[in-house]
Amino acid sequence: MEPRMDLFANEFGAKFAKRMANVGALIMQSELPRSTQELVSLRASQINGCGFCADAHSKDLAAAGEPAVRINLVATWREATVYTEAEQAALALAEEGTRLADAATGVSDETWALVRKHYDDNQTAALVAQVAMINAANRLGVILHQKGGSYEPGMFAAMTD
């Protein structure tokens, strides 16, 4: 299936994508570790079935020097020994924040407590923003049928102000 449209090819779409990229840049500048940001984005993208985003975040992790085992096991993080407790808390938040329709309570108090145990206010705000933004990006990718495989690390860096 071919992509339905190129979001960057029209005036509104390009402006919207640039604003999303600026929010992403703000999150990247936060105190939340970059590897955590990317692991969270990869996990949400896997859950949402966004091939383009899963491609991008797995390649960004690899380009940043993450070992293949940490990239490959993110879908099964509960059954892996390669993630810190803080990363596990972030991945739990990513899953629960992504699967809102699957749980009447949304993010559980238990998961929230784990997040707060490992992250300060600024890091928690960045983590929540990361989960929200990757879910928005996933929805764009899935709706527009954006396929994985063509992403090159850093290809969107010029989009931000």
Secondary structure, DSSP 8 states (H G I E B T S, - for coil): ---S--GGGSHHHHHHHHHHHHHHHHHHTSSS-HHHHHHHHHHHHHHHT-HHHHHHHHHHHHHTT--HHHHHTGGGGGG-SSS-HHHHHHHHHHHHHH-GGG-TTSS-HHHHHHHHHH--HHHHHHHHHHHHHHHHHHHHHHHTT--SS---TTTTGGG--
